[in-house]
Amino acid sequence: MSRDDGVLLRAEGVALRYGTLPALHGVDVAVAAGTVTAVTGPSGSGKSSLLHCLAGVLRPTGGRVLFEGRDLAALSDRELSAVRARSFGFVFQFGDLVPELTLAENVALPLVLAGQRGRRARGPVLELLARLGIDHLADRRPALVSGGQAQRAAVARALVHRPAVLFADEPTGALDRAAGRLVLAELLALSAERGTAVVLVTHDETVAAAAGRRLDLVDGRLSAGAAR
Ligand SMILES: Nc1ncnc2c1ncn2[C@@H]1O[C@H](COP(=O)(O)OP(=O)(O)OP(=O)(O)O)[C@@H](O)[C@H]1O
């Protein structure tokens, strides 16, 4: 564990450049277990970049990111992949389900990657699909379900291995407002039940207001007053 009580993930002075273009400038963030953090800010302000740095998808060009006290940049590729597979879940705007696999097979992927046999994974997968009201679609491929149903499957896939942190980048951005609110409420309820911390990029003011904490980015910096 980190030296700070309950802090799972910590960004210290995180900076990121794409070539010569600076996207983040010295961002400090601490994410405690079981909390919900909304990352907001105008288009191009660095929200996705910050999420990707926190999740170990992008390596910061300055500062560091610690998960359970370990600097992600100091891990080998194999160790980093193992941390991400075991401890992190991801939901993106367009679900990114594998089109050739059924919903159940998609949701089982994190368990199969962790070494579980497909058949053993089916129990927890179906349970989660039932919680999200889509167990009757378990054996359908993503192309044959609605956008909201596919996004529910993406939420199930992100939580099935009970990760410590769920990273969600505009997870309901492709849905209409009402459907989006519903899926998001389900995502937050399931995460809370499982004690999973959520870091959520959103443009939706209502969603941001409902999160326990809000980080507002402006030009790659946390705006003054943003709670860390
Ligand atoms: N792969 C990339 N290569 C070069 N520049 C990039 C890349 N990804 C993002 N950027 C730039 O970095 C800055 C921050 O982008 P980022 O996607 O993090 O912003 P954002 O706040 O998530 O935006 P949006 O709300 O539009 O998704 C922007 O100026 C963007 O153009």
Ligand as a Chemical Component Dictionary entry (heavy atoms), coordinates in Angstrom:
data_LIG
# 
_chem_comp.id                   LIG 
_chem_comp.type                 NON-POLYMER 
_chem_comp.pdbx_formal_charge   0 
_chem_comp.three_letter_code    LIG 
# 
loop_
_chem_comp_atom.comp_id 
_chem_comp_atom.atom_id 
_chem_comp_atom.alt_atom_id 
_chem_comp_atom.type_symbol 
_chem_comp_atom.charge 
_chem_comp_atom.model_Cartn_x 
_chem_comp_atom.model_Cartn_y 
_chem_comp_atom.model_Cartn_z 
_chem_comp_atom.pdbx_ordinal 
LIG N1  N1  N 0 -1.958  10.990 -29.952 1  
LIG C1  C1  C 0 -1.838  12.308 -29.943 2  
LIG N2  N2  N 0 -0.888  12.925 -30.688 3  
LIG C2  C2  C 0 -0.734  14.250 -30.687 4  
LIG N3  N3  N 0 -1.478  15.097 -29.941 5  
LIG C3  C3  C 0 -2.439  14.556 -29.182 6  
LIG C4  C4  C 0 -2.670  13.147 -29.152 7  
LIG N4  N4  N 0 -3.708  12.901 -28.288 8  
LIG C5  C5  C 0 -4.091  14.103 -27.829 9  
LIG N5  N5  N 0 -3.333  15.093 -28.355 10 
LIG C6  C6  C 0 -3.451  16.537 -28.051 11 
LIG O1  O1  O 0 -3.244  16.708 -26.657 12 
LIG C7  C7  C 0 -4.146  17.665 -26.104 13 
LIG C8  C8  C 0 -5.024  16.992 -25.030 14 
LIG O2  O2  O 0 -5.809  15.992 -25.646 15 
LIG P1  P1  P 0 -6.809  15.064 -24.817 16 
LIG O3  O3  O 0 -7.383  14.076 -25.775 17 
LIG O4  O4  O 0 -6.134  14.575 -23.611 18 
LIG O5  O5  O 0 -7.935  16.138 -24.404 19 
LIG P2  P2  P 0 -9.418  15.905 -23.875 20 
LIG O6  O6  O 0 -9.637  16.928 -22.814 21 
LIG O7  O7  O 0 -9.599  14.484 -23.505 22 
LIG O8  O8  O 0 -10.259 16.259 -25.173 23 
LIG P3  P3  P 0 -11.747 15.789 -25.634 24 
LIG O9  O9  O 0 -12.704 16.255 -24.589 25 
LIG O10 O10 O 0 -11.925 16.506 -26.948 26 
LIG O11 O11 O 0 -11.691 14.292 -25.783 27 
LIG C9  C9  C 0 -4.953  18.196 -27.292 28 
LIG O12 O12 O 0 -4.317  19.370 -27.724 29 
LIG C10 C10 C 0 -4.826  17.094 -28.330 30 
LIG O13 O13 O 0 -4.939  17.608 -29.623 31 
# 
loop_
_chem_comp_bond.comp_id 
_chem_comp_bond.atom_id_1 
_chem_comp_bond.atom_id_2 
_chem_comp_bond.value_order 
_chem_comp_bond.pdbx_ordinal 
LIG N1  C1  SING 1  
LIG C1  N2  SING 2  
LIG C1  C4  DOUB 3  
LIG N2  C2  DOUB 4  
LIG C2  N3  SING 5  
LIG N3  C3  DOUB 6  
LIG C3  C4  SING 7  
LIG C3  N5  SING 8  
LIG C4  N4  SING 9  
LIG N4  C5  DOUB 10 
LIG C5  N5  SING 11 
LIG N5  C6  SING 12 
LIG C6  O1  SING 13 
LIG C6  C10 SING 14 
LIG O1  C7  SING 15 
LIG C7  C8  SING 16 
LIG C7  C9  SING 17 
LIG C8  O2  SING 18 
LIG O2  P1  SING 19 
LIG P1  O3  DOUB 20 
LIG P1  O4  SING 21 
LIG P1  O5  SING 22 
LIG O5  P2  SING 23 
LIG P2  O6  DOUB 24 
LIG P2  O7  SING 25 
LIG P2  O8  SING 26 
LIG O8  P3  SING 27 
LIG P3  O9  DOUB 28 
LIG P3  O10 SING 29 
LIG P3  O11 SING 30 
LIG C9  O12 SING 31 
LIG C9  C10 SING 32 
LIG C10 O13 SING 33 
# 
